[in-house]
Amino acid sequence: MKKVRGYGSWKSPISAKEVASESLGLSEIEVSNKYTYWLETRPSEEGRTVVVRQDPDGSKSDLIPEGYNARTRVHEYGGKPYLIGEGEVFFVNFEDQRLYKNREDDLEPVPVTPEENKRYADFSLDKKREVLWAVCEDHAGKSQYPKNCLVKITLGDTRNPQVVVWGSDFYSSPRPSPDGSTLAWITWDHPSMPWDETQLHLGKLNSEGEIENSRIIRGSDGLSVVQPRWGPDGKLYFISDRTGWWNIYCWDKGEVEPVIEVEAEFARPQWQFGASTYDFPNSDDLVFTFNQNGRWFLGRTDRRSPNLEPINLPFTQISSVKAEGEEIWFIAGGPHHPRGIRKYQPRNGSFETFQLSTTLDVDEGFVSPARTVNFNTGGNSKKAQGFFYPPCSCDFEGPEDEKPPLLVISHGGPTSSTSDMLKPEIQFWTTRGFAVLDVNYRGSSGFGREYRDALKGQWGLVDVEDCASGALYLVEDGEVDGERLLIRGGSAGGYTTLAALTFEDVFDAGASYYGVSDPAALAKETHKFESRYLDSLIGPYPEEKELYENRSPIEHQDQLSCPVVFFQGEEDRVVPPDQAKEMYQSLKERGIPTAYLLFEGEQHGFRKEGNIRRALEAELFFYSRVLGFELGEDVSPLEIDNLN
């Protein structure tokens, strides 16, 4: 029989230490000759990212030695920092941003690029010329922002890589054709982001690897084109949102032909380099992942008679799709499955798991599966979506006369999304008696261009409104306690959190993880990639200075009158620490309960096990004190100002 105990006070089998220590970041699969490669970001190693190889016999090994960290800082958010060659691995080392290589059987990295203030990402191997094509971000100059270009890195030559394409603000995806005759690449310019408008280029390569007769073959006119890739048939494939949905097309002999055109998304916003949502298992088939209504699925099509054929798997979050022969690799999780490296066998419909993001093992009875909720917002004229997780425990239940507190999560981006995949960090809350609502507010990706563009000019308004509407929907539905509504978010989600706490009279407390409190400062001070992002989200600065002030929590500190805890990385260049500190000082001076934790050595997003644990425990402790409930276990206390 379950014990009756107040919501929030349940003892949980999932500790903050287990959430932090048992969680691996998994990304960027590569497959070559039956060997599988991926990246692991390990909180237990201070957030170090390692290239891992799994052999055909199932044995695993690290391909970079201790003291090296495979992570690029191009665009600050980075992305794929490695490439597999013939028996060797190329990778960018985080500390100096140089490109290195080492033999897979001899882990002694040798620098490939010179020691200078340049960063590299998004590599492609040109076997014909023995060169790597790459994106380069040059910080060596004295201008405010770095210069971006495409470069050619000649293997065996550690002199400066040769700049081959320049002039645009941003570049990605340099992809040589299989015969080495042509290079495809993507560009975009301020004020566009890559999900707003990009251009797909083709250029002929001469015998020296110099580009001749380049031209734009797709893009402009408000279209986002991403992920160019050469197929085994010699055609160039890519993803475009020309119909309002990111669908797959191919270019051949001057003509663009649709491969799949349906109301589904086959790509994500290009925040990082190296995304792979489709691949070619053979000369006829195409495999891909696609999103419908916030859930990702695996599918295939025969390119000779294209029809979308879903593959029935228990996953709803899928990325990094790769194929070799008839086997398909991908990273996936679902409501009952944590994120993991998977391999699907089409011949018998089975899948294998190579590596899980967490080894956390709890009874199924403690797992709260997500329930999709669609609710009215925008004065009941619009709809927004989210995933609701009710409290869940094998050991406890709440009193009959009590409703659980609700924790609303606002995802980052804001051009991003959340999913219903099993996440230990959400189950951490639900096993303690919290309800959780993870919101895909208007502006989120995965629901088509119209929904994604609904945030344009409206950041700080519609996202805030949707988080508040979702909370009130659950109150009206009798699911949660309307007097104990909490909200948390990181980065852009931290801005939505702070704006909701400042401008809406709905939430009772919140937590901001490296959140934006001063969008004008972000527009003036942030790194190049996002330096014009707010042009579309709010308006050009300083022309629309008044709009920025109207939506700035830091400009309306007197309206923020509920408890807030702030978590910040000391080395954050995306959202500098002074924004959080000023908000904290304002609350402290006005006698409102607040706390501020600054983590040394952390940037935009926490990677170190101890800091992830400390932040999660501190947030739980903060809520217990400001809402007045006893915790079910001991956690490290947090110094909270103005709490009697």
N, C-alpha and C positions, 0 to 999 in steps of 0.2 A: 504493500500500500504506500502511495506517495505521501510524503510529509507536506503539510500546509505551511507555507512560509511566504512572507511578503515578496512581491516582485522586485528583482534587483538584489535580493539577499540570498539567492540560491547558491549553494556550493556547486562549482562547475568542475568537470573533469578536464577542461581545457584552460590551462594557465597561460598568462602572458608570455612566460618563458618558453612554453611549448610553441605558441604561435610564432614567436620570433626565431627560435632555434631550429624548428622543424620545417621552416619555409624556405624553399629554394626558388630563385627566379630562373625560369626556363625560357629559352628563346632561340631563334635562328637555327633551325635544322638545316643540315646539308647531308646528302647521301652520295657516296662514290664507291663503286665496286664492292657493294654489300657492306661497306663500313658506314656507320651513322655517326654524325657529329652534331653537337649542339653547344649552347652556352649555358653555364650554370652561374648564377650570382648567389654567393654564399654569405649570409649574415654572420655565420660562425667564423668566417675569415675576414671580418671587417668589411664585408660587402664586396670582396674581390670577385671578379668575373673570370671564369676559366673555360677554355675550349676543351670539351670532353669528347672522346671517341669510344664507340662501342663496336667491338669486333664481331664477326659473324658467329663466333662461339659464345657470345654474350658477355665476355669480359670487358671491363671499362678501364680507361686510363685518361689522366690529364695530359693535355698536349702543350701546356706551357708550365714552366717551373714556378716554384714559390718565389715571391718577390716581383712577379709580373702580374698585370691586371689587364685583361683584354676589354678595353672600353674606349670608344672614341667620343670626343666632345664637340664634333662638328654640329652646329646648330644648338649646342649645349645638351640637347636631348639624345644626340648620338644615334645609335642603331647598330646595324651589323658591322662589327669591327674586324672580321676575319674572313679568310678565303682558304680553301683547301686546294693545293697544287698537286704535283706528282710526288707523293710521299713526303710532302712538307706542308706546313701550315704558316700562313702569313697572318699577322695580327697587329693591331695598334695597341701599344702599351699606354695605360692611362696617365702615368706620371709624367712622361715626356712627350706623349702624343706622336712618337716616331713609329713608323712601320717596321716590324721585325719579321724574321722568318726563322724557323728551325725545322730540322728533320723530325718526322714523327717518331723515329726510333732513337733520337739523340737530342734531348731537350736543352740545347745551348743556343739561345736566341742570338741572331746576328742582325744588326740594324740594316735596313734596306734604304731608308731615307736619312738625309743628313740631320744634324742637330741644329734645328732652327725653330722658329715660332710658327709652325704650320701644323694643321690637323688634317687627317685623311679618313675617308669612309667610302662605303659602297663600291667595293672592288669587283672587277671582272677580269678574268685571265684571257689574254690573247695568245694562244699557243703558237700561232703562226709567226708572230713577231717576238715572242718571249717578253711580253710587257704586261703590266697591269694597268688597266684604266681605272681611274678613281676620281672622287670628288675631293677637292682641296679647299681648305679654308685658311687663308693667309693672314696671320696676325702680326706679321713682321713690320708692317707700316705704322705710321703715326696717326692715321685717321681714326675717327670714333669707332668705326665698324670694320671688320675684316673684309677682305676681298675673296669672293668665291669663284671657282673655275673648275674645269676638268683638266686632269693631268695624265700624262703617260709616264709610267715608272718602268724604266728598263731594268730587267732583272740582271743582277751582277754589276750594276753601276750605281754606286751610292751618291753620285752627284745629284744636284737639284733635279727633281722630276720636271719634265718638259710640259709647260702649259700649252694645251691644244685648243681649248675653247674658253672664251672669256667674254665679258660684256654684260651678262645678265646678273641679276642680284643673287639668284640661287640656281643650283644644279642638282640633279640626281640621276641615278639609273643609267650610267654609261654601259651600253651593252653591244659588243661587237657581234656581227653575224657569224654563223658557223664557218663560212668560207673566208672570213676576215676582210671582206670587201667593203663593208658598210658598218657604221657606228650609229646606234640610236641613243638618244638621251632626252631628258626632261629639263625644262627651264621654267622659271616664273620670276616675276618682278614685283617689287613693292607697288601698291599696298596689298597685293593678293597674298593669300596663304595657299598652299598646294591643294587644298580642298575647294578653293574658290575658282582659280583659273591657272592652268598650266599650258605649256606648249610641248608637243612631241616633235623632235627634230630627227632628221636622217642626214648623214653626211658620208660621201664616198671617201674611202681610205686609199691613199696611194701606197706605193711599195715601202715608203719610209714611215708609214703610219701617220701621215699628215692628212688633215681633213680637207676635202675639196667639195665644192658644189653642195653645201649644206642647205637644207630647206625645212620649213615647218610643214609637217604633213597632217597634224591634228592639233586641236586646242584653240586658245583664244576665244573670244566671243562668250566669255563666261562659262567655259567648259573646263572641268577638271579631268585631266588624263594622267593615269598613273600606271606603274608596273609594266613597262614594255619588256617583252621577252620574245626571243626567236624560237619558233617551233621547229620540230623535226622536218616539216615540209618546206622550210626556208621562208615561211611567211612571218611577218612581225605581228605579234599579238599585243594587246594592251587593254586597259580598262578605262572607260569613259562614262560620264554621267549625262550624256547628251539627251537622254529620255527622262531625266530626273532621277535616274537610278544608276549606280555604278555597275555597268554591265560589260561583258567581254566582247571585243571586236578583233578583227585582223585586217592588216593592210597588205595588199598584194597587187603589184603592177599598177600602182596609182589609184587603186580603188579600196574603199573601206567597206567591209562586210560584217554584219552582226554575227557573232557566234552564239551568244545567248542574250536575248532581250526579254526580260521579265521584270515584274515589280519586286525586285529583291536587290540587295547590295552585295557585290562581290569584292568589295574593298573596304578598307578602313581609312580614316584620315591619315595622311602621311606625316605623322609627328616624328617618326624615326625612319632611318634608311633600312632597306633590305626586306621590306614586307614581301611575302609570297603567299598569295591566296589561290593560286592555280598552278598546275604543272602538267606535263605530258608523259603519261606512263608508257606510251607507245606511239606509233606513227599515226594512229587513227583517233585515239581517245584523248579527252581532256578531263582532268579531275579538278575540283575546286571546292571552296567553302563559300557559303552564301548566307546572308542574314535576312530573315523575315520576322517582323514584329519583335525584334530584340533578341532573337535566338539564332545561333549559327548552326548550320547543317553542312554535311559533306555530300557532294553530288558528283555526277559524271555526265558526259555527253559524248556521242560519236560525232566528230566534226563533219562527217559526210552527210549526216541527216540529224542536225542538232535538236535534241529534246532534253530538257532537264530531267535527270533521273536521280532523285534523292537516294542516299544510302542510309539505311536504318541503323543508327548507332545511338548509344545513350548519352550523347554529348550535345551541349548547347553553346559552347564557347570553343571555337576552333581557329587555329592560326598556323602559320609556317608550314604550308602544304608542300610536300616534295614527293616525287615519284621516281622509281627506278624499276624497270621491267614492269611487272604487274603489281608490285607492292607500293603502298601509299603510306607515307609518314606524315605526321602532323602533331601539333601540340593541342591538347583538348581536355576539357573538363565538363562536368554536368552537375545537375542538382544533387546527385549522390556520388559524384566522382570528382576528386580534386584534379587540378591541372596536372597533366603528365605528358611525357613523350610516348606516342602511340604508333603502332604499325598495323595497317589494315590489309587483310588478305582477301582480295575479291573472289578468288576461286572457291572459298568456303564461307565467306561472310564473317570471319572471326577477326579479332584484333588482339594485339599484344601490347603490354605496357613495359617500357624500358626504364623509365625513371619518373617518379612522382614528385610534385613540388612540395609535398609534406608527407612525413611518415607518421603523422598524428593518427592514432588509432583509438576511436571511441565507439561505443555501442551505437548502433543505428537509431536507437530510441532517443538519443540526445541530438540527433540531426534534425534541424528545422528546414524542410525543403521550401523553396520559394514558391509563392503563389503570384501569378501575374495580376496586377490591378491596373485598370484603365479608369481614369477619373476625370470629371469635368474641371476645367480651369478657364482662366480668361473670361470671367463673368459667365461661365457655363457655355460659352460659344466655342471652346476649344477642348481638345482631349490631350492628356499626357499619360505616360506609362511608367510603371515602376514594378519592383519585385518586393513583395511583403513576406517577412519572416516572423511568424508568431513565436512567443517563448516556447521552449521545448526542453523537457528534462524527464529522465526515467525516475528520478528520486523526489522531485518537488512539483507542487502545483500552487497556484496563488489562491488567496482567500476568495470566497464567492462574491464578497462585496467590494472587490478591488479589481481595477483594470491595470494592465502593465504600462510602464512608461514606454514612450516611443522614441527611438533614435532614428532620425532621418539622415540619410547619407547623400551628399551632393558630390557627384563625381567631378574629377578635374577636367581640364581641357581649355575652355568648356566644350570645344568640338571633339567630343569623345563619347563614351557610353559605358554602361555597366551591364552585367549579365547575371543570370541565376546560377552560375557555377558555384559549387561547394567551396566556400572560403572560410578557413579557420577563424579569420579575424571577424567575420560576422557571427559564426557560431559561438565565439567567445562571449558575445553579448546575449544571444538568445538562450544559452544554457544557464545564464544567470537571472533570467526572468525579464529581459528587455524584449520588446518587439522592435523590429528593424524594417524601415522602408528605404530601399535603394532606388533612387529616382532617375529615370531617363527623361529629364525635363526637355521642353522644346529647345532645339539647338543641338540635341544629341545626334550622333550618327547611327546608322543602321535602319533608319526609317524613311530614307529617300531625301532628295535635295530640298524639297519644300519644308520638311520638318527641320532639317539641318539649318536652313537659312532663316528659320523663324526667330533666331537669336540675333540676326543682323540688326544693329541699331537698338537692340533691346536687352543687352546684357545688364544684369542687375535688376531687371524688371520681370521678364517672363520666366526666367529660371527660378527667381525668388518666389514668384507667384505660384509656380508649379509645385515647389517643395512645400509651401504653406498649404496649398489646395490638397495635396496628397495627405498631409497630416490631418487636416480637418475632415477629409473624406473618411479616414479610419476612425476618427472620433465619432462622427455621425453614424458610422456603421457599428458602433459599439465594440470595436476591437481594442481600443487603447484609452488611456486616461488623458483627458484633455487638459489637465492641470500639470502634467509632467511630460511635456513635449521638448525634445532635445534635437539639436542638429549639429552635424560635423561635416567637415570637408577639407580637402587638401588642395593647395595651389589655387586654380580657378574655382574649385569647389569650396575653398576657404573663403574666397570673395563672396560667393553666393551665401555661405554660412553667415559671414559678418553682415552682409546686406540684409539678410532675412532677420537677423537679430536686431538690426538697427531700424529698419523701415517697416517691419511687419510686427504686429502685436499678437503673435501666435506662439512663439517658442519661449521656453522658460530658461534655457541655458544652452551653451554650445561649446564646441572645440574647433579651433582653427589651426590646421597644420600648414605652415608656411603659406598662409593665405594672403591674397592681395587686399589691402585695406585702402590704398590710395591709387586708383587707376591712372590718375594723371602722372604720378611718379613712375608708374610702370611704363606709360607711354614715353616718358622722357629718358628713363634710365636703363631699361632692360636691354637684353642682348639683341643682335641683329635680326635673328629669325622671327622674333615676336615684336620687333620694334614698331611695326605698322599693323599688327593684329587688331588693335583696338580701333583702328579706322573703321573697320566693318562692324565691330561689336558695339561701339558707342558712337564714334564719329571722329573725324580728323582732329588732331590736337596741334595747336591751341585754338583752331577755329571754333571748335565746339567745347571750349573750356567750361562754359556754364553747365553743359550736360554732365561733364566729368564731376564737377562739384556737386551737382544734384544727386549723383549716384555713388558718391564717395563716403563710405562709413567714417573715414578719418576726418572728413569735413563736417560730419554730423554726430560727433562723439557724444554730445549731450542727449541724443535720442537713444543711445545704447544704454539700457538701464538694467540688464540682466547679466548673470555671471557668465564669464567666458574664460577658457584656458587656452593659452597660446603655446604652440610647439614650433621651433624654428631651428634651421641649420645655420651655423655660424658662417659657412662659406657659400651661402646661397647667392648666386648671381642673377637668377631669374626674378626672385622676390627678395630684395635685400632685407636683412633683419630689422632695420630701423623702423619699418612699417609696423611690425608686430609689437615692437617695444613701445612705440608711441601710443598705440591703442591700449596696451597694458597699463602704461603710466596714467592715462586718462581715467580708466576705470578705478585704478588704485587711489588716485587723488580724490575721486568722487565717492569713495566709500563703498564701492560695489565689489562683491567677491570676485577675485581674479587670480590668475597664476601665470607664470611665464617660464618656460624651460628652453634654454639655448643649448644646442648640442654641438660641441666642438668636433671639427672634422667632417661634418655633414653638409651636404649641398641641398639641391632642390629634390627632396625625397630622402627618406632615411634608409640606409643600407646596413648599418651595423646592428648586430643582434642585441647588444646591451641597450642601445638607444631605442630600438623598436619596442623592446620589453618595457623599458622605463616609461616611454610615452603612453603605452596602452594601460599600464597600471595606474599612472598618474591621472589619465582621463577617467578611468573607473572610480578612483578615489575622489576625484573632483565632483563627479555626479552624485556619489553617495553622500557627500557633505552638503552640497547645495540643495539636494532634494530630501535629505534627511532620512536615509535608510541605512541599516547596518549591512555590512558586507558579509558574505558567506565564508570568506577566508581572509587571511592577512595579506596585505600588499604593502609595498613601500609607500610611506606617507608622502604627501606633497604639501609644501608650504603654500597656503592659500591666504592671500591678503584680504582683510576686512571680513573675515568669517568669525562670528562670535561663537 
